[in-house]
């Protein structure tokens, strides 16, 4: 498995970044794009990195937030074959509290109606292609995290705290073990590792790659998560985006050589 960071908060290789994430994955003969960032920047960065957007076979949306989904219309206009796979909990209903108001932070408006033939809604444990899976959250009580983050979903019954039922992990089977990609890990990085371990009890979980949504956490909370991640027995962690630099430094103190920080143009081979 090879991965290239197309979009991240941290620029690199002379290529700009933005608040968002987009990851290009090469697995066997398949090419997978995980998320499309917050704008059309991913297209420009792919060109700079020598990646052909037309060659992408599968698209995966990690969760229904704008900084991962706003590039989808541009993807559909420039790649005519690949579907994007979304968790069946995805809708235009994600908000966060901003002062006394609730601000929309979801997917582009009318995206689902405009591109119905390019979007595949999936449920349960889903086999994307040989050795590649989409795994939903299985940890109970995740709405408590939504409450803490002041994140909401708008439903017919009214406002509810987000339980991140729209979030999913891309899991790839490699010679070193399972590799998990989850762009923001809203449901908790350690929870996600344990969810995958329970889903594949006969497999070793080798790596977790993605953001951990730690930019707004206390040092104590960051260190506590780092210990939990370490205690799962995982071999390798690469994080960026909503983890941000301060949290990375604290996690590095706990995880040492097991953890690396991503930036635009960063390449991983497992």
C-alpha positions in Angstrom: 0.0 0.0 0.0 1.2 3.5 -0.9 -0.3 6.8 0.2 0.3 10.4 -0.8 -1.1 13.3 1.3 -2.8 15.5 -1.3 -4.3 18.1 1.1 -3.5 18.8 4.7 -3.3 21.9 6.9 0.4 21.9 6.6 1.9 22.7 3.2 4.9 20.8 1.9 7.1 20.2 -1.1 6.3 23.7 -2.2 2.6 22.8 -2.5 -0.1 24.7 -0.5 -2.4 23.3 2.1 -5.8 24.2 3.5 -8.0 23.3 6.5 -9.1 19.9 5.1 -7.8 16.5 4.1 -7.5 14.5 1.0 -5.5 11.3 0.7 -4.5 9.3 -2.4 -4.1 5.5 -1.8 -2.6 2.9 -4.2 -3.6 -0.6 -3.2 -2.7 -3.5 -5.4 -3.9 -2.2 -8.8 -6.6 0.1 -7.4 -6.4 3.8 -6.9 -8.6 5.3 -4.1 -9.2 8.9 -3.1 -10.2 9.4 0.5 -11.9 12.8 0.8 -11.5 15.8 -1.5 -10.6 18.6 0.9 -12.4 21.9 1.5 -12.2 23.3 -2.1 -10.8 22.5 -5.6 -7.3 22.7 -4.2 -7.0 18.9 -4.3 -7.1 19.0 -8.1 -4.2 21.4 -8.3 -2.2 19.5 -5.8 -2.8 16.2 -7.5 -1.4 17.7 -10.7 1.6 19.0 -8.9 2.2 15.6 -7.4 1.8 13.8 -10.7 -1.5 12.0 -9.8 -4.1 11.6 -12.6 -7.5 12.3 -11.2 -9.1 10.5 -14.1 -7.4 7.3 -13.0 -9.1 7.1 -9.6 -11.1 3.9 -9.3 -12.9 4.6 -6.0 -13.7 7.6 -3.8 -14.4 7.3 -0.1 -15.9 10.1 2.0 -14.7 9.6 5.6 -17.5 11.8 7.1 -20.1 14.4 6.2 -18.1 17.6 6.9 -17.3 20.4 4.4 -13.5 20.3 4.8 -13.6 16.8 3.4 -16.5 17.0 1.0 -16.5 20.4 -0.7 -14.2 19.1 -3.4 -16.6 16.4 -4.5 -18.4 18.4 -7.3 -15.0 19.1 -8.8 -14.0 15.5 -8.6 -17.2 14.4 -10.4 -16.6 16.9 -13.1 -13.0 15.7 -13.7 -13.4 11.9 -13.1 -16.2 10.3 -15.0 -15.9 6.7 -13.8 -15.4 6.5 -10.0 -18.2 6.5 -7.5 -17.8 8.0 -4.1 -18.8 5.7 -1.2 -20.6 7.4 1.7 -21.9 6.0 4.9 -25.8 5.8 4.8 -26.0 8.2 7.7 -24.7 11.0 5.4 -27.2 13.9 4.8 -27.2 17.7 4.7 -27.6 17.9 8.4 -24.3 18.5 10.2 -23.9 21.7 12.3 -21.8 23.0 15.1 -22.6 25.6 17.7 -21.1 29.0 17.0 -21.9 31.5 19.8 -25.7 31.3 20.1 -26.2 30.0 16.5 -25.7 26.7 14.8 -23.5 26.9 11.8 -23.8 24.4 8.9 -20.6 22.4 8.4 -21.9 19.6 6.2 -21.5 18.4 2.6 -22.3 20.7 -0.3 -26.0 21.6 -0.6 -27.8 19.5 -3.2 -24.8 17.2 -3.7 -26.8 14.0 -3.2 -29.5 15.1 -5.6 -27.2 16.4 -8.2 -24.9 13.3 -8.4 -27.1 10.3 -7.5 -25.4 8.1 -10.1 -22.0 8.9 -8.7 -22.7 8.3 -5.0 -23.1 4.9 -3.3 -24.6 4.8 0.1 -23.2 1.8 2.2 -24.2 0.3 5.5 -22.7 -2.2 7.9 -19.2 -3.7 7.1 -18.8 -3.1 3.4 -16.3 -4.8 1.1 -15.1 -2.1 -1.4 -12.8 -4.4 -3.3 -10.6 -7.4 -2.4 -8.8 -6.6 0.8 -10.4 -3.1 1.3 -13.3 -2.5 3.7 -15.5 0.4 4.9 -16.2 0.0 8.6 -18.8 2.1 10.6 -18.6 3.0 14.2 -19.7 0.3 16.6 -18.9 2.0 19.9 -22.0 2.9 21.9 -22.7 6.4 23.3 -20.8 8.5 20.8 -23.4 11.2 21.0 -21.6 12.1 24.3 -18.7 13.2 22.1 -21.0 15.2 19.9 -22.3 16.9 23.0 -18.8 17.7 24.2 -17.8 19.1 20.7 -21.1 21.0 20.4 -21.8 19.2 17.1 -25.4 18.5 16.0 -27.5 16.9 13.4 -30.8 18.3 12.3 -33.5 15.7 12.1 -37.2 15.6 11.6 -37.6 15.2 15.3 -35.4 18.3 16.0 -31.7 18.8 17.0 -29.7 15.9 18.3 -26.1 15.6 19.3 -24.0 14.1 16.6 -23.3 10.4 17.1 -21.0 10.3 14.0 -23.1 7.7 12.3 -21.9 9.4 9.1 -18.3 8.6 9.8 -16.5 5.5 8.5 -13.0 4.0 8.4 -11.3 2.7 5.3 -9.5 -0.5 6.3 -6.8 -2.1 4.0 -5.3 -5.6 4.5 -1.5 -5.5 4.1 1.3 -7.9 4.8 2.1 -6.0 8.0 -1.5 -6.1 9.2 -4.6 -3.9 8.8 -4.2 -0.2 8.0 -7.0 2.1 9.1 -7.7 5.5 7.5 -10.1 7.8 9.3 -9.7 11.5 8.4 -10.9 13.1 11.7 -11.6 10.2 14.0 -14.5 12.1 15.7 -15.5 8.8 17.4 -12.2 8.6 19.1 -8.9 7.2 17.7 -8.6 4.5 20.3 -12.2 3.5 19.8 -11.7 3.2 16.1 -8.7 0.9 16.5 -10.6 -1.3 18.9 -13.7 -1.3 16.6 -11.5 -2.7 13.8 -9.8 -5.2 16.1 -13.2 -6.5 17.1 -14.4 -6.6 13.5 -11.3 -8.6 12.4 -10.3 -10.6 15.5 -7.8 -12.7 13.5 -5.9 -9.8 12.1 -3.2 -7.5 13.6 -3.9 -3.8 13.3 -0.7 -2.3 12.1 -1.5 1.4 11.5 -3.9 4.3 11.9 -3.6 7.3 9.5 -5.7 10.5 9.8 -6.7 13.4 12.0 -7.6 12.9 15.6 -9.6 16.1 16.3 -7.3 17.2 19.1 -6.9 20.9 18.2 -9.4 21.9 20.9 -8.4 19.4 23.6 -6.5 20.0 26.9 -2.9 18.6 27.3 -4.3 16.1 29.7 -6.9 14.8 27.3 -4.3 14.6 24.5 -1.9 12.6 26.6 -4.7 10.3 27.8 -5.7 9.5 24.2 -2.0 8.9 23.3 -1.7 6.3 26.1 -4.9 4.6 24.9 -3.6 4.5 21.4 -0.3 3.1 22.5 -2.0 0.5 24.6 -3.9 -0.9 21.6 -0.5 -2.3 20.5 -0.6 -0.5 17.2 2.7 -0.2 15.4 2.4 3.0 13.4 0.5 6.3 13.5 0.5 9.1 11.0 -1.6 12.1 11.9 -2.3 15.7 10.8 -5.2 18.0 9.9 -7.4 18.5 13.0 -4.7 17.0 15.3 -2.5 20.1 14.8 1.0 20.7 15.9 0.7 21.1 19.6 -1.2 17.9 20.1 1.2 16.1 17.9 4.1 17.1 20.1 2.4 15.7 23.2 1.5 12.5 21.4 5.1 12.2 20.2 6.2 12.2 23.9 4.0 9.1 24.5 4.3 7.3 21.2 7.9 8.1 20.2 9.0 6.5 17.0 5.6 5.0 16.4 4.1 8.4 15.3 4.8 10.7 12.4 3.2 14.0 11.3 1.7 14.4 7.8 1.9 17.3 5.4 1.1 17.9 1.8 3.2 15.7 -0.4 4.1 13.3 2.4 4.4 9.7 1.2 3.8 6.5 3.2 4.5 3.0 2.0 3.4 0.0 4.0 
